Amino acid sequence: MSGTEAFRAGYLAIVGCPNVGKSTLMNRLIGAKLSIVSSKAQTTRHRIHGILTTETHQFVFVDTPGFQTEYRTALNRAMNRTVNAVLDDVDVILFVIDARRWRDADRAVLARLPADKPIVLVINKIDRLSDKRSLLPLIAALSHEYAFAEIVPVSAEKGTHLDELLRAVGKYLPEGPAIFAPDELTDRSERFLAAELLREKLFRNLGDELPYGLTVEIEKFATEGGLRRIHAAVIVDKEAHKAIVIGKNGERLKRIASAARQEMEALFGGKVWLETWVKVKSGWADDERALKSLGYE
């Protein structure tokens, strides 16, 4: 760090509609898979901090659930509360949209963002534009839609223009010391990350409707030397869903658990012994007490 440049550190919320690439963006910025990713809405259900420390800045990115408008359950209300609480606490807001479309749903999210904080518009998925010439008219139109602090087009998937994004947002962080130790990547525990990685594999391998009534509970997490022993319950809403998750002769759940275990080992840097089973808790997604016991805020 130069002698004339003060260190800056602060929190940056990553918000937007479901499936605009918020979790992919944070993972790319941090350089590690902390937020799970799938093509299904409701994949991100919790706030997750991803920490990037450079010589001059500490960026504490807060990945958030997409604003939920389609489903009316206690789970959706909890996710919206999470987003609103994050917005109250951060220094900068990264509002992520899909470069291929600007929708009424995006306008609805923008209307909910606090006007007293710098909002940086992140136009994601520019690699998927069939005509790159459409990007400049989109930027011009959106600059008239709202007085964004910055507008930065990126591709989170390809890693395009992420350095420009960091430079653009860094100046809005307050001057001050680092909030976390320089080598920390997240404030979340391995127990939490294990549940999320297993849930991701379930989302990716199951049908469109089932994941909305599904979650994961880590019932036991023990470390023995370099080995982590993890006992995980897959929670489903209906008895009929149990067989779907398990699959014929248990093959589907075995395949899902094996994929999750491999990613846990890569993230944790050690061997993982993972045992999984399926439990039915009817109505858990619309039960405030059940949600609290499962770690939903």
N, C-alpha and C positions, 0 to 999 in steps of 0.2 A: 504494500500500500504506500502511495506517495505521501510525503510529509504534509502536503497541502489538502489532501482529500480525506474528509472525515468519514469514519465507518458508519454505515447505515444498516439497520435491521428492522424488520417488521413483518406483519402478517398480510397475506394476499389471498383473498377468496377467489376461487375458480367457480363461476356460476354459469348457468345457462339451461336450456331445455334438455331433456333426456337425449342421449345419443348424438351429441355434438362433438364428443371427443374430449371431455373434461379430464377424465381419468388418464387417458392416453397422454394428454398434454402434461399432466403432473409427473407421470412416470418418466417421460422423456426428459423433462427439465431436471429431475432429481438423478436420473441415471440408474434407477432401480425400480422394480415392480412392487409398488406399495398399494396402489389402487387397482382393484380387479376390473376387468374389461370384458364386456360381451355386447352383442348387438341388441340385447333386450333392455327395455326400460326398467327402471328400479334396480339396476345392477349395483350402483352406489347407494347405500342406505345410511351411512354414518359419515360424520366429519372425520377426515384423515389428514394429518399434518405431514407434509413432505418438506424436508429441510435441505437447502442448498447453501453452502457457505463458500464464499470466494474471499479474495484478499481485501475487498472493499465493501462487501455486502453479505448479509445473511437474509435470504429469502425464505420465509416460512409459508409455503403454499398450503392452502386449506381446500382440499377437494370436498365437494358437497354433493348431496343428492340433487338430481334435476327437480325443478319445481313440479309438484304433482297436481294435476288438474283432472285427470281422467278417472281415477279411482277415489272413492270416499270411505276410507277405512281409518282406523286408529293408526295403522302403520304409515299411511300417507300423511296424516296430520303430524305425526312425529317427525317425518322427513322434512316437511315444510317448516316445522319449528326449528329444526337443526339449521336449515338454510338461513332463516331469519336471525337466529342467534349469532351465527357466524358473521353476518353482515354488520351487526352491531359492534363487533369486536375488532374488525380488521382495519388496516391502513389503506389498502388499495383493493379494488375489485377488478378482476379479469372476467369480462363478460364474453363468453365464447359462443359463436354462431357457426353454422355450416355455410361455407362459401357458395354452395349451390342454390341456396334459397334464404330469403328473409321473410319470416312468417308472422302471422298474427300472434302465434305463441311466443315468438321472440319479443315482440312488442310488449306482451303481457309481462314477461320477465323483466324487461327493462323498466317498465312502469313501477315495479316493486323495489327497485334498487334505490338506496338512499342518495339523494342529490348532493349531500355534503361531503362525499368522498370521491376521490379521482376514480373514474371508470375507464378502463382501457378496453377497447373493443378488439377482441382477438378473432379474426376471420380465419377459421380453421378449414382444413381439407382442401386447400388450394390445388393440391396434386390431383384432385378428382374433377377439376373443372374441364369440361370438354372444349371450352373456348376461353383461353386465358385472357383474351381481350375484354371479357365481361367483368373482370376484377376492378378495373379503374372506375367504370360507371357505378359499380356497387359501392365502392369506397366513397365516391362523391355523393351518392344518394344518402348513405348512412351518416355522413358528416353533417348533412342538413337535418337528419332525423333527430340527432341529439348532439350536444356539445361534449363529445368524448375527449378525455384528456389525451389519448393517443389512439390511433388505429393501426394495428399490425397484422398483416396477412401471414399465416404460417401453415405448415403441414406438420402436425404433431407426429403423425405416423412416420414421415420421412425425416423429421428433425430439421425441416427447412425454416430458416429465419428465427430460430429460437434464441440465438445470441442477440439479434436485434430486439426481440421481445424483452429480454433481461435488461438490456441497456435502456429501453424505453420506460420500464416500470421502476428501475432502480432509483431514479431520482425522486420518486414520490415516497420512498420509505423514510421514516424519521431518523435523524442522526442519533446514534447511541450504541452501546455495546451489544455483542451477540446475545441472543436470548437462550440459545442452546449451545452445547459443546460443539466445536467445529466438526467432529467426526460423526455426529448423530445424523441419521437420515429421517427418523420419524419419532414421534412421542408414543406410538402405539406399541403394545407388547407383542411378543411372538405368538402368544395365545390368540390374540385378536387376529393377527395376520394369517395364522393357520386356518381359522374359521373362514376368513374371507377367501383364501385360495381354494378351499374346498367348495365354497358356495359358487365361486366362479365356474369351476368345472361342472357343477350341477347345472348351472344356467346354460352352459354351452352345449350340454348333452341331452337336455330335456326339451319338451315341447314348449310352445309359446305361452300357454296358460299356467301350467304347473308351477313355474318359478315364483309366481306372485303369491303362492300359498306355501312357500318353502323358505326355511332358514337353517342355520347350523348353530349348534351349541357344543362348545368344547367342555366335556364333563371332567376330563383329567388331562393335565399337561405336566409331565415330569421330565427332568433332565438327569441323565445318568452318564456322567463323563461327557463324551461327545455325542451321545445318543439322546434324542428327544422321543419320549413315548407319549403319543397323543391319542386320546379316546374321544371320538366326535360323534354326536348324534345329529342325524339329518331330521329336522322337524317338518312334517307335512300336515296339511289341514284336514285331509280326508283319508279314510282307510283305503279307498280305491287307489290313492296316489302312491301308497307304500309299494305295491307291486310294480308300478311303473318305474320308480326309482331303483328298486332292486334289480329288475330285469330277469330274464330267463336264467334259472340256476344261479342267480346272483351275479351274473357276468357284467351287467351294466354298472352296478355300484363298485365292483372290483376295478373296472376300467377307469371309472371316475376317480376313485381313491388313489389308484396308482399314479395317475397324471398329477393329482394334487400333491402327493408325497414327493414326487420328483421336483416340483417347483418349490416346495417347502425346503428341501435339501439345498437347492441352489440359493435360495434367499437366506437361509439360516447358516449355511456353510458347514453342515454336518449331517450325519445320518438321522433319518426319521423312521420310527415305527408307528404306523397309523392304523388304528382300528376304527371302523365306521359301522353304524347301524341306523335303522330308520325308526322314528317314533311318531305317533299320531297325537297332535294336540289340536283338537277341533277349535276353530275360531281364534287361533292365537294372534292373527294379524289384525283383529278388531277388538283385542282385549288389552287395555292399558296396563294392567298388572303383569300379564304375560310378556308384553313388550319390554317392560322395565326389567324383568328378570332375565330377558335375553339380551340386554345391553343396549336397547334402543332408548334414545334420549327423549 
